[in-house]
Amino acid sequence: MALFSRRKKTDDAPSDPQTPTEADAPEDALHEEQAPSEPVPEIGISVQAFRGVGADAGPEVKLPDPDAASAARAAAPTVTASAPQAQQSQQAPQKRALPLAPALPPEPTESVPGMKDNVLLRAALSELEEGATNEQLVGVLRQMMQNHLYLRVHGDAREQLAEGKPLSIAVVRDGDRSYMLAFSSAAAVRESVQRETDPTATSAIAQPVTAVLHQVVTGEFAGLILDNASGVHRAVFPVEVLSKALEQADANMTIKMLLAAPRDADSQQKVGDALAETKMWVAVNDGSGNGQVGIAEAQTADGRRFLQVFSHPLEIVALGRSDKPMPFEPEQLAKVLSGHDSLAGVIVDSAGPSMVVERAALGAVLVRAVDVSE
């Protein structure tokens, strides 16, 4: 964690933090601050708040409900092609509001030495514009669902933890509504601190994103504000959206964490093994027009077919297609793969970061088909 000092508004040079070290707080140590009360920053909640795909930005929220596809679910869905050929691991969507992420994750960065940025989230926020569309905000929300967020703590978080006190997490208020502040990097925390003139010390602490979302959902918060001092590059997510996103997510964010990490020689095998233990999602559609529902797949330039699987429904929404998300258990994935030898493997999260997992790395998944048949 790092301590930050506020500067006078006439001072253009940013203050350097004390030597920072990353630290995590226990999840039960996160609580809304009781005191002191800070001036409420201008947050523009009605401008960048996510409302739901296809709607204008505003305070009302609604996520696509994957249960709408459950009526079409079959024990062994038919595999059908849903789109033209894709180059390698990335399928080109019919439309999109933001460029999709590259297949490979970006290089790790530390905007404050010793404190790792959430580089995917920071990149997604940097592409927001004035009056961002909900489709653009989907890109931010899906990239938030991995790694960590930074929280701003009034006072020294290390001392508060050592004394067994709940952390005094910074919030902003809009009337009778409170929003927790979270940040994509320690530098974004510093920018937030430097907007104010109160001399009270502030520290930053990294927390797993699931811990932060759980606190927002279970606490008396109206939502979460990301990078509040970043002008048009900030975003507001109401608690209803976060609750739905958390409900549909893998509790450990296993697949998303693996895809966000730098690649190494066994990355593909790690993802293949994780697929044997993790509920995924598939994109279902009536691509044939005859009422027969199939699962989306992609075809590489050399003609190999790959089933598309997704770590979260938002990954499907981000592609901008008419596909509906459907939950897909490891046993269902095993059944489809074992019943279609022509499938060369799977493509995970084709909106990026993505990964092609060859059939040879899916041994742990295919074992599931044997177990089910016995």
C-alpha positions in Angstrom: 0.0 0.0 0.0 1.1 3.6 -0.3 0.4 6.8 1.5 -0.5 9.9 -0.6 -0.5 13.5 0.3 -2.9 16.1 -1.1 -1.5 19.2 -2.8 -2.7 22.7 -3.1 -4.6 23.5 -6.3 -1.9 26.0 -7.2 0.8 23.3 -7.1 1.1 21.6 -10.5 3.8 19.1 -9.5 2.3 15.8 -8.3 3.4 14.6 -4.9 5.5 11.5 -4.8 4.1 8.7 -2.6 6.1 7.1 0.1 7.8 3.9 -0.8 4.8 1.7 -1.6 4.3 -2.0 -1.1 1.2 -3.9 -2.1 -0.9 -5.4 0.6 -4.3 -7.1 0.7 -6.8 -6.6 3.5 -9.2 -9.3 4.7 -12.5 -9.1 3.0 -14.3 -8.5 6.3 -12.2 -5.5 7.0 -13.9 -3.5 4.2 -16.6 -1.2 5.5 -18.1 2.0 4.4 -16.5 4.9 6.2 -18.4 6.4 9.2 -16.2 9.5 9.6 -14.7 11.9 8.6 -17.1 13.3 6.1 -15.4 14.6 2.9 -16.5 17.2 0.4 -18.4 15.2 -2.3 -16.5 15.3 -5.7 -18.5 16.1 -8.9 -19.1 12.6 -10.3 -21.6 13.1 -13.1 -23.5 9.9 -12.2 -26.2 10.4 -14.9 -23.6 10.7 -17.6 -21.5 7.6 -17.5 -23.7 5.2 -15.5 -24.3 1.8 -17.1 -28.0 1.1 -17.7 -28.1 -1.9 -19.9 -27.2 -3.0 -23.4 -29.1 -1.0 -26.0 -30.3 1.8 -23.7 -29.1 5.3 -23.2 -26.7 6.0 -20.3 -28.5 6.8 -17.1 -29.4 5.6 -13.6 -31.7 2.7 -14.5 -30.0 -0.6 -14.9 -30.7 -4.0 -16.4 -28.3 -6.7 -17.6 -29.2 -9.3 -20.3 -30.8 -12.3 -18.6 -29.2 -15.6 -19.8 -32.2 -17.5 -18.4 -34.1 -16.4 -21.5 -32.1 -18.9 -23.4 -32.9 -21.8 -21.0 -36.0 -22.8 -22.9 -33.8 -23.6 -25.9 -31.3 -25.6 -23.9 -30.8 -29.3 -24.9 -28.8 -32.0 -23.2 -26.5 -32.1 -26.1 -26.9 -28.9 -28.2 -26.1 -29.0 -31.9 -22.9 -27.3 -32.9 -23.5 -24.8 -35.7 -21.4 -22.0 -37.2 -22.7 -18.6 -36.3 -20.4 -16.3 -38.2 -17.9 -16.1 -41.1 -14.4 -17.4 -40.8 -12.2 -15.8 -38.1 -8.5 -15.2 -38.3 -6.8 -17.4 -35.7 -8.3 -16.9 -32.3 -10.4 -13.8 -32.8 -13.8 -13.7 -34.6 -14.8 -10.4 -36.1 -18.2 -9.3 -34.7 -20.8 -7.7 -36.9 -20.7 -4.5 -35.0 -18.9 -3.0 -32.0 -18.7 0.3 -30.2 -15.0 -0.2 -29.1 -12.1 -2.1 -30.5 -12.0 -5.5 -28.9 -9.0 -6.4 -26.9 -6.0 -8.2 -28.5 -5.8 -11.9 -28.0 -2.7 -11.5 -25.8 -2.9 -9.5 -22.6 -0.9 -6.3 -22.4 2.4 -6.1 -20.6 2.1 -5.5 -16.9 2.7 -1.9 -15.8 3.2 -0.1 -12.5 2.2 3.6 -12.7 3.4 3.8 -9.1 6.5 1.7 -8.5 5.7 -1.5 -6.7 2.0 -1.3 -7.3 0.7 -3.2 -10.3 -2.0 -1.6 -12.5 -5.1 -3.5 -13.6 -3.9 -2.9 -17.2 -6.9 -4.3 -19.0 -9.3 -2.2 -17.0 -7.2 0.9 -17.3 -7.0 0.5 -21.1 -10.8 0.0 -21.3 -11.4 3.2 -19.3 -9.0 5.2 -21.4 -11.2 4.5 -24.5 -14.3 6.0 -23.0 -15.6 9.3 -24.5 -18.0 12.0 -23.5 -21.5 10.4 -23.3 -20.2 6.8 -23.5 -22.6 4.3 -24.8 -23.7 1.3 -22.8 -21.9 -0.9 -25.3 -18.7 0.9 -24.5 -19.3 0.5 -20.8 -19.8 -3.2 -21.3 -16.1 -3.2 -22.3 -15.1 -1.6 -19.1 -17.3 -3.8 -16.9 -16.0 -7.1 -18.5 -12.4 -6.0 -18.1 -13.0 -5.1 -14.5 -13.9 -8.8 -13.8 -10.3 -9.9 -13.3 -7.3 -9.2 -11.1 -7.6 -6.4 -8.5 -8.9 -3.0 -7.8 -7.4 -0.3 -5.6 -9.4 1.2 -2.8 -8.8 4.6 -1.2 -8.5 4.5 2.5 -8.6 7.5 4.8 -5.5 7.4 7.0 -2.9 4.6 7.0 -4.5 1.3 6.0 -1.6 -0.7 7.4 -2.1 0.8 10.9 -5.9 0.2 10.7 -5.3 -3.4 9.8 -2.7 -3.8 12.6 -5.1 -2.4 15.1 -7.9 -4.7 14.0 -10.1 -1.7 12.8 -12.3 -1.8 9.7 -10.8 0.1 6.9 -12.1 3.6 6.4 -12.9 3.2 2.7 -13.5 6.4 0.7 -17.0 6.9 -0.7 -18.8 9.8 -2.4 -22.5 10.7 -1.9 -25.1 11.8 -4.3 -28.0 12.9 -2.1 -28.9 10.0 0.1 -27.0 7.5 -2.1 -23.4 6.4 -1.4 -21.0 5.1 -4.0 -17.8 3.3 -3.2 -14.6 4.5 -5.0 -12.3 2.0 -6.7 -9.4 2.5 -9.1 -7.6 0.8 -11.9 -4.2 1.9 -10.6 -2.4 3.5 -7.7 -1.8 6.5 -10.0 -5.6 6.9 -10.4 -5.8 7.0 -6.6 -3.2 9.7 -6.5 -5.1 11.8 -9.1 -8.2 11.5 -6.9 -6.4 12.6 -3.8 -4.7 15.6 -5.5 -8.1 17.1 -6.4 -8.7 17.9 -2.7 -7.1 20.2 -0.2 -7.9 18.4 3.0 -4.5 17.5 4.6 -5.8 14.1 5.9 -3.5 11.3 4.9 -4.8 8.8 2.4 -3.5 5.3 1.5 -4.2 2.9 -1.3 -4.8 -0.8 -0.9 -5.2 -3.6 -3.5 -8.2 -5.9 -3.2 -9.4 -8.8 -5.4 -12.2 -7.5 -7.6 -14.6 -10.2 -6.2 -14.0 -8.9 -2.7 -14.7 -5.3 -3.8 -17.9 -6.3 -5.7 -19.1 -8.4 -2.7 -18.7 -5.4 -0.4 -20.6 -3.1 -2.7 -23.4 -5.6 -3.2 -23.8 -6.5 0.5 -23.2 -3.0 1.8 -25.5 0.0 1.7 -24.1 1.3 -1.6 -25.8 2.5 -4.7 -22.9 1.5 -6.8 -19.3 1.7 -7.7 -17.3 4.6 -9.3 -14.1 3.7 -11.2 -11.3 6.3 -11.4 -13.5 9.2 -10.3 -10.9 11.9 -11.0 -10.4 10.8 -14.6 -13.0 13.0 -16.3 -14.7 11.2 -19.2 -12.6 8.2 -18.5 -14.4 7.4 -15.3 -17.4 5.0 -15.1 -20.3 4.4 -12.7 -21.9 1.0 -12.2 -25.1 0.8 -10.1 -25.3 -2.0 -7.6 -28.0 -3.8 -9.6 -25.6 -4.3 -12.4 -22.8 -5.4 -10.1 -25.0 -7.8 -8.3 -26.0 -9.5 -11.6 -22.4 -9.5 -12.9 -21.2 -11.1 -9.6 -24.0 -13.7 -9.6 -23.0 -14.9 -13.1 -19.3 -14.9 -12.5 -17.0 -17.7 -11.4 -16.3 -17.0 -7.7 -12.6 -17.2 -8.2 -12.5 -15.6 -11.7 -10.2 -18.6 -12.6 -10.4 -18.4 -16.4 -10.3 -14.6 -16.6 -7.3 -14.5 -14.3 -5.5 -17.0 -16.5 -6.3 -15.1 -19.7 -5.2 -11.8 -18.1 -1.8 -13.2 -17.0 1.3 -13.2 -19.2 1.5 -16.3 -21.3 4.0 -19.1 -20.6 4.6 -22.5 -21.9 1.9 -24.2 -19.9 -0.8 -21.4 -20.1 -2.9 -23.4 -22.6 -2.8 -26.5 -20.4 -3.7 -24.5 -17.3 -6.8 -23.1 -19.1 -7.7 -26.6 -20.4 -7.5 -28.0 -16.9 -9.6 -25.2 -15.5 -12.3 -25.7 -18.0 -12.8 -29.2 -16.5 -13.8 -27.5 -13.2 -15.4 -24.2 -14.2 -18.9 -23.4 -15.4 -18.6 -21.5 -18.7 -21.1 -19.9 -21.0 -21.8 -20.5 -24.7 -23.4 -18.3 -27.3 -26.6 -19.9 -28.7 -28.5 -18.8 -31.8 -30.8 -19.9 -34.5 -28.3 -19.3 -37.2 -30.0 -21.7 -39.6 -33.4 -19.9 -39.4 -35.2 -23.2 -39.0 -35.7 -23.0 -35.2 -32.8 -25.3 -34.4 -30.6 -23.7 -31.8 -26.9 -24.2 -32.1 -23.8 -23.1 -30.3 -21.5 -20.5 -31.8 -18.2 -21.7 -33.2 -15.3 -20.1 -35.1 -13.3 -21.3 -38.0 -9.6 -20.5 -38.5 -8.0 -19.6 -41.8 -6.7 -23.2 -42.2 -10.2 -24.6 -41.8 -10.1 -25.9 -38.3 -13.3 -25.6 -36.2 -13.3 -24.4 -32.6 -16.2 -24.1 -30.2 -16.5 -20.7 -28.7 -16.8 -20.6 -24.9 -16.9 -17.6 -22.6 -16.0 -16.9 -18.9 -19.0 -14.5 -18.4 -22.1 -13.5 -20.3 -20.6 -10.0 -20.8 -18.0 -11.6 -23.0 -20.8 -12.6 -25.4 -22.5 -9.2 -25.2 -19.2 -7.5 -26.1 -19.2 -9.2 -29.5 -22.2 -7.2 -30.6 -24.0 -10.2 -32.1 -27.6 -11.4 -31.5 -26.4 -14.5 -29.7 -27.9 -15.4 -26.3 -25.6 -16.5 -23.4 -26.3 -19.9 -21.9 -24.6 -21.5 -18.9 -22.4 -24.5 -19.9 -21.2 -27.0 -17.3 -17.9 -29.0 -17.8 -20.0 -32.1 -18.4 -21.8 -30.4 -21.3 -18.6 -29.2 -22.8 -17.2 -32.7 -22.5 -20.3 -34.2 -24.2 -20.1 -31.8 -27.2 -16.3 -32.3 -27.7 -16.5 -36.0 -27.5 -19.5 -36.1 -29.8 -17.8 -33.9 -32.5 -14.4 -35.2 -33.3 -14.1 -32.5 -36.0 -13.8 -29.8 -33.4 -10.1 -29.0 -32.9 -10.7 -27.4 -29.5 -12.2 -24.3 -28.0 -11.6 -20.5 -28.2 -12.0 -18.9 -24.8 -13.3 -15.3 -24.6 -12.9 -14.3 -28.3 -13.5 -10.6 -27.5 -10.0 -10.6 -25.9 -7.8 -11.4 -24.2 -8.5 -14.8 -25.7 -6.9 -18.2 -26.0 -7.1 -21.1 -28.4 -7.1 -24.3 -26.4 -6.3 -27.3 -28.6 -8.0 -30.7 -28.1 -4.7 -32.1 -26.8 -4.9 -29.8 -23.8 -8.5 -30.7 -23.0 -7.9 -34.2 -21.6 -9.3 -33.2 -18.2 -12.5 -32.1 -19.9 -12.9 -35.2 -22.0 -12.5 -37.4 -19.0 -15.8 -35.8 -17.8 -17.6 -37.4 -20.8 -16.3 -40.8 -19.8 -17.4 -40.3 -16.2 -20.9 -39.2 -17.3 -21.3 -42.3 -19.6 -20.4 -44.8 -16.9 
